[in-house]
Amino acid sequence: MQPPKIYIVDDNDSVCYALKFLFDSSFNIPVEIYHSPLQFLDDYDAQWRGCLIIDLFLPFMDGLELLDNLRQRNNRIPVILMTGHGDKTMQLQARAKGASFFFSKPFNIDNLLKKIAEILTLENANNIV
Amino acid sequence: MAKAAIVADRDNAKNISIAQQQQLKKNEQIIAGLRHELAALKVENSALHEQNLRLDRLFQASQEARAALDPTFNFIAFNQSFIKAAATIFDVSLCLGMNFSSLLMQAPSCKTRILSSCYQALAGVNSSILIENATGAGDYYCYELHISSNLNPLTKLKELHLSIHDCSRYKLQEFQARKQQAEIERVGRSNVMGELISALAHEINQPLTAIKAFSRGCLLKLKRDSSISALAYPLTQIAHQSEHAGNILHRMKNFMRDGSMYLEKTDINALIRQTLSFLDYEFSQFKVAINLELADNLPELSVDRIKIMQVILNLGRNSIEAFQTSATLRPTIKIKTECLEKDMVIHFQDNGPGIPANLRDKILSSYFTTKPQGTGLGLSICKTLVNAHGGSLQSLTSLEGAWFTVSLPLEVN
């Protein structure tokens, strides 16, 4: 069983490092950053645990495609999808494809942190059991 | 001898009757001739009459409204089209003999113009008058009234010829075409701008997210370690920046939608100083010196602050980039404000590489950029923002560096 980590997949540098800084300050678990979904899929292992944060608009493939891919690989990590272009249809599609949660940028930081805390606690609980 | 007398008498009588007969014959010939002429005249008259009727029918059926007035402005002829036009314009049923100037009492707005044109025509100068109903009361119409004069060869009197041309449909079409043109331009503009705003929104969301996450992270760190209270200042700046970014987006969207401007009475010098503080980090990073020559006692100007700030920020960033590409020694930006008779002018000068004369006009138009990564929209957007205030953004000749002026009118329209 892998130790839990927060994985961020977003091609925007600033957003990635800002989120990493935020999570480092709020949680005690490692944060891994990926700018390319291809690189992420290369490294991905179904044994990974923790929380996955993906941006909808990525180079080479969009977030929804990535979700499909992960589903095929029997992904068990909860996925949070974020985007600068949020709309209802997008949201429903994301949920349908297996995203646990959906946030529109610029999102409410408190809500994001709360959600991640929930996910990590649940994961922990599951792992203990 | 009586017989001779009788014969002589008889001869005389014969002679008389021969003369009479000859005369009679002559008379008959004349009469026949006259009859002939009369018949021919009757035929001619009939033909003329027919032609007259034909011409009258043609005249009456003509789409062009025409009428004739005698020198005292009484109607001596008019056709159906003229009757209709007169009914519309002057609200009157025409009949021959009516006086035109008394009819004009019904239309006081054009009475003077028309009467003076009539007198001019009598003096030999023809003219046209436009009569338009653009008030919205009743249907729109637009007529062109031509007034000319003509000498009647028989009466030797000058007659006035009026003709009315209905250009309502043409004018309406022209109006529609102009409206369509404006609409097409607006859609074209908004399509470009629409895409731009979408792209802009997406772009701005990214730094806003980063800003928020960084600042919250800082605050959390502060909670654990009060020794780094120095973070309070950068955090405040971050908060202001994200606020500013959000406002830009909001205001741009509104401006795009309906050209709305949020005008506030502003101290321009203070606005300039505030905007420059946003560029503090970049100025210090590239060691840019700022030289301010802000005039004292400037009147407050009614401006949309965010828009003017955008312009100054854009000019500032352009200068910084120019300094970078040409590695200017001792880069300096000079900003001067002055109040002229009708405008306030902000002068923005730098000692960078400047703008080549042949590019000076182009650089303010859409899509033109000399920057490798540039989208070329910065200066043209600035131009739009300044124009929206009734002002102008210009690029001037300068011995050294770039020189832009932002003129803003003192009086708001």
Boltz contact constraints between the chains, C-beta under 6 A:
constraints:
  - contact:
      token1: [A, 12]
      token2: [B, 206]
      max_distance: 6.0
  - contact:
      token1: [A, 14]
      token2: [B, 210]
      max_distance: 6.0
  - contact:
      token1: [A, 15]
      token2: [B, 206]
      max_distance: 6.0
  - contact:
      token1: [A, 15]
      token2: [B, 209]
      max_distance: 6.0
  - contact:
      token1: [A, 15]
      token2: [B, 210]
      max_distance: 6.0
  - contact:
      token1: [A, 18]
      token2: [B, 210]
      max_distance: 6.0
  - contact:
      token1: [A, 18]
      token2: [B, 213]
      max_distance: 6.0
  - contact:
      token1: [A, 18]
      token2: [B, 214]
      max_distance: 6.0
  - contact:
      token1: [A, 19]
      token2: [B, 213]
      max_distance: 6.0
  - contact:
      token1: [A, 21]
      token2: [B, 214]
      max_distance: 6.0
  - contact:
      token1: [A, 21]
      token2: [B, 217]
      max_distance: 6.0
  - contact:
      token1: [A, 22]
      token2: [B, 213]
      max_distance: 6.0
  - contact:
      token1: [A, 22]
      token2: [B, 216]
      max_distance: 6.0
  - contact:
      token1: [A, 22]
      token2: [B, 217]
      max_distance: 6.0
  - contact:
      token1: [A, 25]
      token2: [B, 217]
      max_distance: 6.0
  - contact:
      token1: [A, 25]
      token2: [B, 220]
      max_distance: 6.0
  - contact:
      token1: [A, 25]
      token2: [B, 221]
      max_distance: 6.0
  - contact:
      token1: [A, 26]
      token2: [B, 220]
      max_distance: 6.0
  - contact:
      token1: [A, 84]
      token2: [B, 202]
      max_distance: 6.0
  - contact:
      token1: [A, 84]
      token2: [B, 205]
      max_distance: 6.0
  - contact:
      token1: [A, 105]
      token2: [B, 205]
      max_distance: 6.0
  - contact:
      token1: [A, 105]
      token2: [B, 209]
      max_distance: 6.0
  - contact:
      token1: [A, 106]
      token2: [B, 205]
      max_distance: 6.0
  - contact:
      token1: [A, 106]
      token2: [B, 208]
      max_distance: 6.0
  - contact:
      token1: [A, 106]
      token2: [B, 209]
      max_distance: 6.0
  - contact:
      token1: [A, 106]
      token2: [B, 212]
      max_distance: 6.0
  - contact:
      token1: [A, 109]
      token2: [B, 212]
      max_distance: 6.0
  - contact:
      token1: [A, 109]
      token2: [B, 216]
      max_distance: 6.0
